[in-house]
């Protein structure tokens, strides 16, 4: 799916732009500022803090906006809490440990939802093969859709 982008690559739509689609066919046309505000309004305060204010949860403590714990082992798809864009499959999730982010030589890149600009977390270059990437995602920025349940139709390819 891979529907995320780096921090410098997102800005709200004016509504006049042509639709954009991801390589997997999902609509990643940026939301307008009004659409983004409307999508954020019903989110819990912690989710709003994370996705809108670039906040971060304490490690290994988060819960998705629909109540799944950070260590959820079910199969399914994680979607952005701000607008429901599919982001990644649970099959790509791996167990990691807490890494000290204060180490000066460990640069991190902010990860944003390509459609809503929601802050999702950070990516580091010290992950497992084959990509070498380690994504540290905030559960509060996500919604989990269990396998067998439909992904929101608005974003299906």
N, C-alpha and C positions, 0 to 999 in steps of 0.2 A: 504494500500500500504506500508507505513512505510519503505521507501527505503533511510533511513538516518542512520548515524552512528556517534559516538563520535570522537573527533579530533584525538585521539591516534590510531584509528582503520583503517586509510587509508594510502595507499602508492601506487604509480603508478605501473602498471603491466609491466613486462618485455616482455610480449607477449607470453611467454611460459606456463603460468599457465592455469589450467583447468578452464572452464567457471563456474561462480557462479550464483545462482539464488536466489531471495528473496522468502519468504514464499508464496507470491502471484504470483510467477512464472516469475518475471521480471529479465532480465539479469543485474546483478550488478557486473559483472567482471570489475575490475578497468581498466580505460583507461591507455594507455601508456603515457609517458610524451609528446610524439609527438602528440598523438591524443588529449590530453588535451590542448596543446598549440594551435592546429588548431581550436578546438572548442571555445576557448577563443578569438581568433583573431577578429571575427566580432562583439563581444559584445560591447555595449556602455561603455565608460570609467568608469562610476559609477558602472556598473555591474562587470567589471574587478576588480575594487578596492575592491568590496565586496567579490566576489567569490575567487579571487586569493590572496588578501592581507589581508583577514579577516576584512575588513572594516565594518562599520555600518552606516545605514541611520539614519537621524533624525526621531524620532517617528512620525507616522501618516503623512508621507510626500512622501513615495516611490511610484514608478511606475514600473510595471513589464517590462521586456525587450521587450514585444510586446504591450506596451502602456496601460495596465489596471492599474487604480489607486489602491492604497493600500486598499481602502474601497469598492472595487468591490463587488456587491451583486449577481452577476450572478452565476448560477450553472455550475459546470465544474470541471476540474482537474488542479491542479498546478503541473508543472513539473520543474525540475532543468534547469536553464538558460544555464548551461554549460553541454550540452549533452542530454537534453530532457527526463531524467528519471522521470517517474511519482512519485510524492511524497505524495500528499494528495488530498482528495476531498474537494470541497468548503463546503460540508455538515458538515465537522469537524471544520470549522472556527467559532470562536466566538468573540464577541466584548469584548475587555479588555480595561483597562486604563493604563496610563503611570505609571510605577512602578519605584521607585528610585533604580537603580542598584548599587548605591554606598554604600548601606547598607551592612555592613560587614558580617552579618549573613545570607545573601541571596546568597548562592553559585549558580553559573550558569555553565552549561555544553555546550560547543560548539557543534553545529549540522552541520555535513558535509554530502554531497551527497555520498552515498555508491559507486557509479560508478565513479564519476569525482573528488571526494574529495573537491568539491566546498564548501566554507563556506556559509551556509544558514542562520545562526542566532544562537540563544541560547535557551536552555530549562531550565525551573525553576520548582521547586517542590511545587509551590503555586497555581496550576491551579484547574479547576473544576473537579468534579466527572465525570466519574468513575476513571480516571487515576491519578488525582492530578497534572498533568503536564500542564505547560503553555509554549507553543512554541512562541518565539518572532522571527519571520522570516523577513528577508529583502526582500522587493518586488523586488529589483534590482537583486536578486539571483534567481528569479522565472520567469516562463512563464506561462500564463493562457490559457488553452484549453477549450473553452466554451462547454457545454453539447451538444452532437450531432456532434461535430467535432472529427475526429479521433486522438487518441494518436499516436505519431510516431511509425511506425511499427517495427522498430529495437528493441524496448523494450517490445513489447506485449508478454504476456505469451502464 
